[in-house]
Amino acid sequence: MSSSLPTGKPYSRLDAFPLDDSTLFETLADAEEYAANSPIAYHTQIIGVTAEDKVYMIAEDRSLIPLTGGGGGEIDATDEDITLLGTDLGGLADGATIPEGTTFSEFVKMVTQKRNAPTYKTPSLSLSGTGTKTVEAGTSLTPTLTAVFTQNDGGGITVYKLQKNGMDIFTDSVLGPHSPTAEIIGDENWSFRATVTFAAGPVKNDNMGEPCPAGAIGAGSVSSGNVVYSGKRNTFFDVDTKTAPAATSAEVRDLTQTMLGVEEGDQWTITVPAGTRRITIAYPATLRDVSNIAYVEQGNADYTDLAVKNIVSVEGADGYTAIDYKVFTYITAVPIPAVMTLNVTL
């Protein structure tokens, strides 16, 4: 004897009554009782009331929200403003109002959809320059300056402008590397800055596919940060076996160790080998006298007063305009017998 399960069949009505008796009530009081207390009632459930010929939705607080305007039981529109109090409902936040006359389709969209505006990002501009940024005064410079424009949500470039110390030196409608004419930098700073003027950007759509101009990037301009080249005077120092102070620009510039742009309070170390007779430190006379020369191997004994100061006019790079230098010289009576370490503080 064979056995088999009966073929599944769909449920169907046998008369004019609902398949689920929790979806249709005779009176509003019955519907409210069900919504408030039944364990099977749920938020957003749609139920009907035959006595009123209306359809309601169960709110999150288990109250009933009318969805019909009457007449044949067809869902029409809300017959009054409905404000959410103390609860959120789908895409509607606490305090939102469902206006009178909202159709069922409009209501469903309000609950299930939330409009999100697009984000707009403003354009940006950067500037870079080739070569060493700090050089000795008198150096000839020909830097190549390159601007990079990131359009983001703005429009295209209309004008590109490059400035040096606030003065326009190059203007074009497109970006590109630019090299100013070779020029000697003195005791100064060259500050380069790029600016781009751009057109208005496009309007984006929101998540519902509708144009959202709020926040769109209008026509405007954006500037880069500064790229700075500086001309500084060298500080010269050296140890050797000579027995006379450096007295000319050439003699000072022959000192083999240099530092650019030394400032008051800076510190550095000079290692003095055995056999040395002369120790020389020379720097621009606009700075104060040496504050301290400490002999490390003798417990940081102060040797500052042993150095004799002279003023010498010293040129910059490639014979650039000379300025006064303070030249401090310590000459020993005999060659130094052992290595010395001197810590210098300006």
Buried (B, 14 or more C-beta within 10 A) or exposed (E): EEEEEEEEEEEEEEEEEEEEEBBBBEEBEBBBEBBEEEEEBEBBBEBBBEEBBBBBBBBBEBBBBBBBBEEEBEBBBBBEEBEBEEBEBBEBEEEEEBEEEBBBEBBBBBBEEEEEEBEBEBBBBEBBBBEEBBBBBBBEBEBEBBBEBEBBBBBBBEEBBBBBEEEEBBEEEEBEEBEBEEEBBEBEBBBBBBBBBBBEBEBBEEEEEEEBEEBBBEEBBBEBEBBBBBBBBBBBBBBBEBEEBBEEBEBBBEBEBBEBBBEEEBEBEBEBEEEBBBBBBBBBBEBEEBEBBBBEEEEBEEBBEBBEEEEBEBBBBEEBEEBEBBBBBBBBEEEBEEEBBBBBBB
